Amino acid sequence: SGFCELLTPASLWPMLAEVAGEKQLDALAKIIADPQKLGGERPIPSVSRDDYRFSPDGTYWRGSIWMPKVYMTVKGLEKNGRQELADEVARKMIFLQYRTWKNFEPHTIWECYSPTKPEPASAETHAHKCRPNFCGWSALGPISIYIECVLGFHTVNAFERRVEWSHPQESWGKVGIKGLRFGDVKTDILSDGKKCTVTSSAHYTLVIDGEEHKIAAGENEITL
């Protein structure tokens, strides 16, 4: 037995705090990837799936997927060089939110999500779902996780006037972001896979896949 008999995403905080050693990081990553623990098609349930207290409907804190826990996990993995697993968790969560929004009525963002199907989680009783129209922490998915992890704009630093972009490798056609604001800068960054067009209100540095580009006010073109 360990220090705590109940495995939850709370065990992943040491990754974000950058206090876990390499062996501990390997162990945590294994738990995150394990479909019987905190992994699976709908990752980071609030209780490990193999725990007898796990509820397939979520029942709030007995298995529901909560966006702050997912975001904490993704950022902890990123900070410790586990980018591939971080991206996998992020994309699975985005698809879960999208499928829930598309297939479940009312079509909205929910307080927490079911760990077993594309639906909102149940609340304390199975007779009721969790709260609908909940863009408190659940908006971390379609805003922060989508922009940072799926689109790849993982660093936006207003103090250094710097944006770092891991350009998606998939053939998505046109991809990017419009109306990104940081400090006194408002910018559009759009790519068709061969060329990147950047329109900006002021100068800043744009890093694409590790390569720096000096962006001037006005329209800029970068060959990828």
N, C-alpha and C positions, 0 to 999 in steps of 0.2 A: 504494500500500500504506500501511497505518497502522502504529501502534506494535505491534499484535499481529495476526497473520495469521488467528487463530482467533476467531470470534465466539461468545461464550458469555454467559450471564446475568451473569458477573462484570463485564461492561461497564456494567451497570446500577447498580452501587454508588454512583456519583457522585450519582444522584438521591436516594438515601436520605440521603447525607451532606449534601445541599443545597449542593453546590458546582458543579453544572452550570448553565451559562448558558441563556438562553431558546432559542437556536438549537440547543444541544446537547440540551436537553430535547425539542424538536420532533423531532430526529433519532432519539433513543432511543425516543420514543413511536411513531414510524413503524416502527421495527424490531420493537417489541413487537406491533404490529398486523398486521405483514406475515406471511401464512401461509407464505411461503417462508423466513422468518428465524426469529423467536422467537414468532410468533403462531400462528394457526390454531385449530381446534376444541379442541386440547389444547395450550395455550400454555406457554411457557418451558421448552423442552427444553434439556438441558445443552450441546448443540452446535447451531448454526444448521442448519436443515433443508437448506439448499443447500450445505453443506460436504460434501466427499467422505468425511469421516470419520464423518458422521452414520449411525447404525444405526437402522433402523426398529423394531427390538426394544428399543432403549434401550442394552443392553450396558453397564449402569452409567453411566459418564460419557461415553458416546458418543451421548447423545440422551435418556436417561431424564429424567423430570420429577421433581424433588426439591422437597418442600414448603418447605424453608427458602428456596430460590431464588424460589419463587412468592410467598411471604410478603414477602420483601424487595422484590420488584418491585411488589407491590400497595401496600405502605406508602410506597415511593418515589414512586409515581404520586400517591398521596393527598397527600403532603407538598408536591407541586408543582402542585396544582390540576387534576390529570388524573383526577378522580373517576369519570367515566363509563367510561374505559378500565380503571381499577382495579377497578371493579365487574364489568366484563365478564370480566376475567382471573380474578377470584375465583370467580364463578359457574361458569365453565367448569371450573375445577379441582374445585369441589364436585361437579358432575355427573359428572366423570370418576371421582372416588373412589366416588361412590354407585353408578354403573353397574358399576364393577369389583367392588365389594362384593356387589352383587345378582347379577351374572351369572357371576362367576368363583369357582371353588372352590379352596381353602376361602374362605368368606365372611369376610373380615377386612380389616384395614388393612395396607398393604404399605409396604416401605421406600422404594420409588420406583415410578414408573408409566410405562407404555409411551407414547411420543409419537404412536402411530399407531392405537391401538385401546384399548377399555376393559379393559385387563388390567394386571397387574403387569409391570414391565420385566424383561428378562433380566439375569442377572448377568454375570460376565466371559466366560462361555461361553453360547452359545445353548441349551445343554442344560438349564440351570437358571434358575429364576426368582429374583428378589431375595428378601429375607427377609420372611416373613409375620409376622402378629401384632406389627407394629412401630409402636408408639404413641410412639416417641421424637419425632422431628420431624414425622412424618406426621400426628400428631394436631393439628397446626396447622390442618389443613383442617376437620375436623368440629367443632373447638372454636373456635379464634381467628378463622379466616376466616369461618366460618359466623356466629358471634356479631357480629363487628365489621363485616363487609362485606355479608353477605346479610341478616341481621336489622337491621343498621344501628346497633348500639351501638358507635360508633367511638371514643368517649372515656369512660373511667371513671377518675376522679381521686380517690383516697382522701384526699389531702392537702387538696384544695379541697372535698371532699364534693360532687362534681359528676359527673353522667352526661349525655352528649350523645348524642341519638338521632336519626338520620335515618330517620324512619318510612317503611317500604316503601310505595311508591305502588300496587303491584299489589293486586288484590282477593283477598287470601289468606284472608279470614275472620279468625279470631282469631289474633293474632300478638304476640310479646313474649318475655319471659324470666322464669323463676321461679328463686328462690333465688340471685340475684346478690349476691355478697358483696364489699365493699370497706371497709377500715378496720373500724369497729364497726357497719356498716350491713349488713343483710340485707333484700333487697327483691324483690318481684314487680312486673313492669311488663307489663300486658296491654292490648291494644287490639283492638276489633272494627271499627275503621275510622271510627267516629263518636265513640266515647268511650274514654278511657284510664283504667283502674283501677290504682292504685298502692297496694300494701300495703308498709309499711316498719317496721323496728324502730327507726329514728331519723330525724331530719330530714336532708334534703340538697336539692340543686338538680337538677332534671331539666329539660334543655333538649330540646324536641321541635321539630325543623326550625327551629332558631334562636330559638324562643320559650321564655323561662325560666318555670319553675313551681316554687314552693316546696313541697316535700313535707314533711309532718309525720309524726311517728310515728303508726301506725295506718293506716286506709284513706283514700285520697284519690281523687277523681274529677275528670278533666279532659275538657272537651269539645273535640274536635279540629275 
